Amino acid sequence: MGLISGFEDLEKRIVGQGACTGCGACVISCQYKDIIEYSEGKPNSVGECQICGFCSHVCPRYALQRTELERFVFGRVRKREEDFGVCRDIYVAKSTDNEVLKHCQDGGVATALINMALDSDIIDGAIISGVNPSIPWLPMPFFSTNKHETVRYAGTRYTYSPNLLALGKNTGEFARLAFVGTPCQIRALRQMEKILYCIRPDLDKKIYFLAFTIGLFCSESFTYEGLMQKKIQNEMGIDLNDIEKINIKGGMLLTLKNGKTVKIPLKEVRPYAEEKCAYCDDFSAEFADISLGGVGLDRRTFAVIRTEQGEKIFNQAIQQKKLDIKPVNEFARAYNLLIRLSKNKQSNARKIEEQYIIAKK
């Protein structure tokens, strides 16, 4: 495991510096009760740390060794030409289910894969992002065990949902899970697998209850109070209950239930971006089994196949005709945008990291 650091060190170096993703990995991985709690979007100490070291080793922002983690997950490091991480194959796809397409964000691939896995008895359930029943458009971790639920919560909420917290609650009851999450959450999961393998090398490298992971392309998330309440509700006068869908395609597009579409220029929503996202260098969820995102596409989704397990799941969905796929070379403009956004995020994160290092001196 290497150097063992307690939550006090994590709190000082990561949480206190505003770099914490809010993923909750430290909370669910702590080996002691009543030491760390999740509140106000981040972990907080509520008891005396016993310095088990798990919190710092699973944190996606604390002393991450990228090449070491790549070797653990993929058996090799990324090649020079792999601009957005290790990649076995890449497609442009969409679901063949009209009900999924009616509710989904872009091509409905995540929903199609989960529903196929449920139907095929590959998983018992999936951890996804749901919506708070009392607060419109406030995302929350949700454990889905049927296709109706996955379709109901298809689509993207642009404020953060700490999906890993649902993993901590449900692993004791269900043997096989799929997990859908942001790049930072996927990275934390891989760190969890790695530390478990260090302790129990006789186990398979995957967390025994985790069947596969789906990572979502992510430029940044926004604060609920800033974007949804201050900007959309108060400034623009739009009732959040009237919003059917939110997407980003050259601007933030609000599709209302009356059929009207309202476009917000990106420069008007960027002030509400989470500051913690500036530290992230991973646009396309580079450690997932399958990474998905609709950047530059219309009603379709990039599907980046990264692992053997991801390839197996994706091919099974194709064989069952759950997905309609096209070769990526038919979408050169969108593909180049994927590369550019990936490089931009890596470059911006390096600049933030350099500023952080200079500030500490």
C-alpha positions as CSV (number, residue, x, y, z in Angstrom):
1,M,0.0,0.0,0.0
2,G,2.9,2.4,0.5
3,L,2.8,5.4,2.8
4,I,-0.1,5.4,5.2
5,S,-1.7,8.8,5.7
6,G,-4.8,9.5,7.8
7,F,-7.8,11.7,7.0
8,E,-6.2,14.6,8.8
9,D,-3.6,14.8,6.0
10,L,-6.3,14.3,3.3
11,E,-8.4,17.0,4.8
12,K,-5.5,19.4,4.8
13,R,-4.0,18.7,1.4
14,I,-7.2,18.0,-0.6
15,V,-10.4,19.0,1.1
16,G,-8.9,22.2,2.6
17,Q,-7.4,23.2,-0.7
18,G,-10.7,23.0,-2.5
19,A,-9.5,20.1,-4.6
20,C,-11.8,17.4,-3.2
21,T,-14.1,16.0,-5.9
22,G,-16.8,15.2,-3.3
23,C,-17.0,11.6,-4.6
24,G,-17.3,10.0,-1.2
25,A,-14.8,7.3,-1.7
26,C,-13.0,8.1,1.6
27,V,-16.3,7.9,3.4
28,I,-17.3,4.4,2.2
29,S,-13.8,3.0,2.4
30,C,-13.0,4.1,6.0
31,Q,-12.5,0.9,8.1
32,Y,-14.0,2.6,11.2
33,K,-17.4,3.9,12.0
34,D,-18.1,7.5,12.9
35,I,-14.8,8.9,11.7
36,I,-15.8,10.6,8.4
37,E,-19.2,11.7,7.4
38,Y,-20.4,13.2,4.1
39,S,-22.1,16.6,4.3
40,E,-22.4,19.8,2.3
41,G,-20.9,18.0,-0.7
42,K,-17.6,16.8,0.9
43,P,-16.2,14.5,3.6
44,N,-15.9,15.9,7.1
45,S,-14.1,14.4,10.2
46,V,-16.5,13.7,13.1
47,G,-14.2,11.4,15.1
48,E,-10.6,10.6,15.8
49,C,-8.9,9.1,12.8
50,Q,-7.3,5.7,13.4
51,I,-4.9,6.2,10.4
52,C,-5.9,3.0,8.5
53,G,-4.8,4.7,5.3
54,F,-7.7,3.7,3.2
55,C,-9.0,7.3,2.7
56,S,-5.8,8.6,1.1
57,H,-5.3,5.5,-1.1
58,V,-8.8,5.6,-2.6
59,C,-8.9,9.4,-3.1
60,P,-8.8,10.2,-6.8
61,R,-6.9,13.5,-6.1
62,Y,-4.3,12.4,-3.5
63,A,-0.9,11.4,-4.9
64,L,-2.3,9.5,-7.8
65,Q,0.2,7.4,-9.8
66,R,-1.4,7.4,-13.2
67,T,0.9,4.9,-15.0
68,E,0.8,2.5,-12.0
69,L,-3.0,2.6,-12.1
70,E,-3.1,2.1,-15.8
71,R,-0.9,-1.0,-15.5
72,F,-3.2,-2.3,-12.8
73,V,-6.4,-1.8,-14.7
74,F,-5.3,-2.4,-18.3
75,G,-2.0,-4.3,-18.0
76,R,-0.2,-1.6,-19.8
77,V,0.2,2.2,-19.9
78,R,-1.5,4.4,-22.6
79,K,0.3,4.8,-25.9
80,R,1.5,8.1,-27.1
81,E,-1.3,8.3,-29.7
82,E,-4.0,7.5,-27.2
83,D,-5.1,11.1,-26.5
84,F,-8.0,10.1,-24.3
85,G,-6.7,7.1,-22.5
86,V,-6.3,3.4,-23.2
87,C,-8.7,2.3,-25.9
88,R,-9.4,-1.1,-27.4
89,D,-12.0,0.2,-29.8
90,I,-14.4,3.1,-30.3
91,Y,-17.8,3.4,-31.9
92,V,-20.6,5.9,-32.4
93,A,-23.8,4.3,-31.1
94,K,-27.4,4.7,-30.1
95,S,-30.1,2.6,-28.4
96,T,-32.6,0.7,-30.6
97,D,-35.3,1.1,-28.0
98,N,-37.6,4.0,-28.8
99,E,-38.7,4.4,-25.1
100,V,-35.0,4.8,-24.1
101,L,-34.4,7.3,-26.9
102,K,-37.4,9.3,-25.8
103,H,-35.9,9.9,-22.3
104,C,-32.1,9.7,-22.9
105,Q,-29.5,12.4,-23.1
106,D,-27.9,11.6,-26.5
107,G,-27.9,8.0,-27.8
108,G,-29.1,6.2,-24.7
109,V,-26.2,3.8,-24.7
110,A,-25.7,3.7,-20.9
111,T,-29.3,2.9,-20.4
112,A,-29.3,0.3,-23.2
113,L,-26.2,-1.4,-21.7
114,I,-27.6,-1.6,-18.2
115,N,-31.0,-2.8,-19.4
116,M,-29.3,-5.5,-21.5
117,A,-27.2,-6.6,-18.4
118,L,-30.4,-6.8,-16.3
119,D,-32.3,-8.8,-18.9
120,S,-29.3,-11.1,-19.4
121,D,-28.8,-11.7,-15.7
122,I,-25.3,-10.2,-15.8
123,I,-26.1,-7.8,-12.9
124,D,-28.6,-7.6,-10.1
125,G,-28.7,-3.8,-10.2
126,A,-27.0,-0.6,-11.2
127,I,-25.8,2.5,-9.4
128,I,-26.8,5.6,-11.4
129,S,-27.8,9.2,-10.8
130,G,-31.4,9.8,-9.8
131,V,-33.3,12.9,-8.8
132,N,-34.3,14.1,-5.3
133,P,-38.1,13.6,-5.2
134,S,-38.6,16.8,-3.2
135,I,-36.1,19.1,-5.0
136,P,-36.4,19.5,-8.8
137,W,-33.3,18.6,-10.7
138,L,-31.2,18.0,-7.7
139,P,-29.3,14.7,-8.5
140,M,-28.7,12.0,-5.9
141,P,-27.2,8.5,-5.9
142,F,-29.8,5.9,-6.9
143,F,-29.7,2.1,-6.9
144,S,-31.8,0.7,-9.8
145,T,-32.9,-2.9,-10.0
146,N,-35.3,-2.7,-13.0
147,K,-35.5,-1.2,-16.5
148,H,-38.3,1.2,-15.6
149,E,-36.0,3.0,-13.1
150,T,-33.1,3.2,-15.5
151,V,-35.2,4.7,-18.2
152,R,-36.9,7.1,-15.8
153,Y,-33.6,8.5,-14.7
154,A,-31.9,8.5,-18.1
155,G,-30.2,11.8,-19.1
156,T,-27.8,14.1,-17.5
157,R,-28.0,16.4,-14.5
158,Y,-25.2,19.0,-14.6
159,T,-24.7,19.2,-10.9
160,Y,-22.8,16.6,-8.9
161,S,-24.2,13.3,-7.7
162,P,-21.9,11.4,-5.3
163,N,-22.9,8.0,-6.7
164,L,-20.3,6.1,-4.7
165,L,-22.3,6.7,-1.6
166,A,-24.9,4.3,-3.0
167,L,-22.2,1.7,-3.5
168,G,-21.5,1.7,0.2
169,K,-25.1,1.1,1.1
170,N,-25.9,-1.7,-1.3
171,T,-22.9,-4.0,-1.7
172,G,-23.9,-6.2,1.2
173,E,-27.3,-7.1,-0.4
174,F,-26.5,-7.5,-4.1
175,A,-23.8,-9.6,-5.6
176,R,-23.3,-8.1,-9.0
177,L,-23.5,-4.4,-9.8
178,A,-22.9,-2.0,-12.7
179,F,-21.7,1.5,-11.8
180,V,-22.3,4.7,-13.9
181,G,-20.3,7.7,-12.8
182,T,-18.0,10.6,-13.6
183,P,-14.3,10.3,-14.3
184,C,-13.3,11.1,-10.7
185,Q,-15.7,8.5,-9.4
186,I,-14.4,5.8,-11.8
187,R,-10.9,6.7,-10.8
188,A,-11.8,6.3,-7.1
189,L,-13.3,2.9,-7.8
190,R,-10.1,1.7,-9.5
191,Q,-8.1,2.9,-6.5
192,M,-10.5,0.9,-4.3
193,E,-9.9,-2.2,-6.4
194,K,-6.2,-1.6,-6.3
195,I,-6.0,-1.3,-2.5
196,L,-8.2,-4.4,-2.1
197,Y,-5.9,-6.4,-4.4
198,C,-2.9,-5.3,-2.4
199,I,-4.6,-6.7,0.8
200,R,-6.0,-9.8,-0.9
201,P,-3.9,-10.7,-3.9
202,D,-5.7,-14.0,-4.1
203,L,-8.8,-12.1,-5.3
204,D,-9.5,-11.1,-8.9
205,K,-8.4,-7.6,-9.6
206,K,-12.0,-6.3,-9.9
207,I,-14.1,-5.6,-6.8
208,Y,-15.9,-8.8,-6.4
209,F,-19.4,-7.3,-6.6
210,L,-18.7,-4.9,-9.5
211,A,-19.6,-6.4,-12.9
212,F,-18.6,-3.4,-15.0
213,T,-18.3,0.4,-15.0
214,I,-19.6,3.1,-17.3
215,G,-17.7,6.4,-17.2
216,L,-19.3,9.6,-18.5
217,F,-17.5,12.3,-20.4
218,C,-17.3,15.3,-18.2
219,S,-15.9,18.8,-18.7
220,E,-17.1,20.1,-15.4
221,S,-20.1,20.1,-13.0
222,F,-22.0,23.2,-11.7
223,T,-23.3,24.1,-8.3
224,Y,-27.0,23.5,-7.8
225,E,-27.4,26.8,-5.9
226,G,-25.6,28.8,-8.7
227,L,-26.8,27.2,-11.9
228,M,-30.2,25.8,-11.1
229,Q,-31.5,28.3,-8.5
230,K,-29.7,31.6,-9.1
231,K,-29.3,31.5,-12.9
232,I,-32.2,29.4,-14.2
233,Q,-34.8,29.9,-11.6
234,N,-34.3,33.3,-10.2
235,E,-32.5,35.2,-13.0
236,M,-34.3,33.6,-16.0
237,G,-37.6,33.0,-14.2
238,I,-37.9,29.4,-15.3
239,D,-39.7,27.0,-12.9
240,L,-37.4,24.0,-12.5
241,N,-40.4,21.7,-12.5
242,D,-41.0,22.9,-16.1
243,I,-37.7,21.6,-17.4
244,E,-37.8,18.3,-19.4
245,K,-34.2,18.0,-20.3
246,I,-30.8,19.8,-20.1
247,N,-28.0,19.3,-22.6
248,I,-24.8,21.2,-23.7
249,K,-24.4,21.5,-27.4
250,G,-22.5,24.8,-28.1
251,G,-24.5,26.3,-25.2
252,M,-26.7,25.0,-22.4
253,L,-30.0,23.9,-23.9
254,L,-33.1,23.7,-21.7
255,T,-35.9,21.7,-23.2
256,L,-39.1,22.6,-21.5
257,K,-42.2,20.4,-21.1
258,N,-44.2,22.7,-23.4
259,G,-41.7,21.9,-26.2
260,K,-39.9,25.2,-26.1
261,T,-36.0,25.2,-26.0
262,V,-34.1,27.9,-24.2
263,K,-30.4,28.3,-25.0
264,I,-28.0,29.8,-22.4
265,P,-24.5,30.9,-23.7
266,L,-21.7,28.9,-22.0
267,K,-20.1,32.1,-20.8
268,E,-23.2,32.7,-18.7
269,V,-23.1,29.3,-17.0
270,R,-19.3,29.0,-16.5
271,P,-19.3,31.3,-13.4
272,Y,-21.3,28.6,-11.7
273,A,-18.8,25.8,-12.4
274,E,-17.5,23.8,-9.4
275,E,-14.0,25.1,-8.6
276,K,-12.9,21.6,-7.7
277,C,-13.3,20.5,-11.4
278,A,-10.4,22.7,-12.4
279,Y,-8.0,20.1,-10.9
280,C,-9.3,17.3,-13.0
281,D,-7.3,16.1,-16.1
282,D,-9.7,13.4,-17.2
283,F,-12.4,14.4,-19.7
284,S,-13.4,10.9,-21.0
285,A,-13.4,8.7,-17.8
286,E,-10.1,7.0,-18.8
287,F,-10.3,4.2,-16.2
288,A,-13.8,2.9,-17.0
289,D,-14.6,-0.3,-18.8
290,I,-16.7,1.7,-21.2
291,S,-16.7,5.5,-21.5
292,L,-19.6,7.3,-23.1
293,G,-20.3,10.9,-24.2
294,G,-22.3,12.7,-26.9
295,V,-19.8,15.5,-27.5
296,G,-20.2,16.9,-31.0
297,L,-22.9,14.4,-31.9
298,D,-26.6,14.6,-32.6
299,R,-28.7,11.9,-30.8
300,R,-25.7,9.5,-30.8
301,T,-23.0,8.7,-28.3
302,F,-19.3,8.0,-28.5
303,A,-18.6,4.6,-26.9
304,V,-14.9,4.1,-26.0
305,I,-14.2,0.5,-25.2
306,R,-11.3,0.3,-22.8
307,T,-11.2,-3.2,-21.1
308,E,-11.9,-6.8,-22.1
309,Q,-14.9,-6.8,-19.8
310,G,-16.2,-3.6,-21.5
311,E,-15.7,-5.2,-24.9
312,K,-17.6,-8.3,-23.8
313,I,-20.6,-6.3,-22.5
314,F,-20.7,-4.0,-25.5
315,N,-20.5,-6.9,-28.0
316,Q,-23.3,-8.7,-26.2
317,A,-25.5,-5.6,-26.6
318,I,-24.7,-5.5,-30.3
319,Q,-25.5,-9.2,-30.7
320,Q,-28.8,-8.7,-29.0
321,K,-29.5,-5.8,-31.3
322,K,-29.8,-3.4,-28.4
323,L,-27.5,-0.9,-30.1
324,D,-27.2,0.6,-33.5
325,I,-23.5,1.3,-34.2
326,K,-21.5,3.2,-36.8
327,P,-17.8,3.5,-37.4
328,V,-16.1,6.5,-35.8
329,N,-14.5,7.6,-39.1
330,E,-17.9,8.8,-40.2
331,F,-17.8,11.4,-37.5
332,A,-14.4,12.9,-37.9
333,R,-15.4,16.4,-36.8
334,A,-16.9,15.1,-33.5
335,Y,-13.9,12.8,-33.0
336,N,-11.5,15.7,-33.3
337,L,-13.5,17.6,-30.8
338,L,-13.2,14.7,-28.4
339,I,-9.4,14.8,-28.8
340,R,-9.3,18.6,-28.4
341,L,-11.4,18.6,-25.2
342,S,-9.4,15.8,-23.7
343,K,-6.1,17.6,-24.4
344,N,-7.5,20.9,-23.1
345,K,-8.6,19.4,-19.8
346,Q,-5.2,17.8,-19.4
347,S,-3.4,21.1,-20.1
348,N,-5.6,23.1,-17.8
349,A,-5.2,20.7,-15.0
350,R,-1.4,20.9,-15.3
351,K,-1.6,24.7,-15.0
352,I,-3.7,24.5,-11.9
353,E,-1.3,21.9,-10.4
354,E,1.7,24.1,-11.1
355,Q,0.0,27.0,-9.4
356,Y,-0.8,24.9,-6.5
357,I,2.8,23.7,-6.1
358,I,4.1,27.3,-6.4
359,A,1.6,28.5,-3.8
360,K,2.8,25.8,-1.3
361,K,6.5,27.0,-1.6
